[in-house]
């Protein structure tokens, strides 16, 4: 769907140029040795970041997993993930020296995930973002926002002639936390507050979808009920994490009865911006990034 491995200038910051490269073949992905190492730290770093944040308010994660217990890029993943109908694309931001500083993995109209996430036949194009990671030194600079804006403009370009509407979904995992003072437990869906703001700024008809996973195999995941995100926002429009925790906990018995557990949520929204509107939005946002190129 996109030209593979062609590096183009993406933006400048503090006088340094950064580039966007799109990888969608097995061979070119295998060549991204630094990126593979970076992605293999993704799940662990997400837990560590959340744990650090929780400790500032007297909470901590109940369990911090070892890297080998979480998602890793395997030989099987490399050999089966590309050049097929899943249309898997890895959007990589690199510095001038070619070092990856951010990556976003997206599947475009993957029939498997359209089925398992129960996507309506009325949805023309379904974009499923499976993984997002940013180098520690560049966190807080809005690199995922930049990448998502770019994906939106690329897919909405009339030259691609993709069927509409275009829906975007991202998977987010849950983690159990304990309050030190009374040992009460809360389920946090990692990065959901940040992603919820991003989706609300870009998309319409935003929903949370329950994400179930089989006890027997991490590959067996599915999307269940879709719930309006407005039901989980406080008066200020921010995500009510207590309400989200209650939702995840409330579905645990149902999932368990089916030999599954509530892995987390999918966050889903619909792009209603035209290509021109998406381009305009891209130019107006990302205040911490300077001189974004067209």
Secondary structure, DSSP 4 states (H G I P E B T S, - for coil): ---TT--EEEEEETTEEEEEEEE-SHHHHHT-HHHHHHHTTHHHHHHHHHHHHHHTTTEEES----GGGS----HHHHHHSSSSTT-EEEEEEE-TT--EEEEEEEEES-HHHHHHTT--TT-SEEEEEEEEEE-GGGTTS-HHHHHHHHHHHHHH-GGG---S-EEEEEEEEEEEEEETTT--EEEEETTHHHHHHHHHHH-EEEEEEEEEEESS-TT-EEEEEEEEGGGGB-TTS-B-HHHHHHHHHHTHHHHHHTTEEEEEEEEEEEE---HHHHHHHHHH--TTSBS---
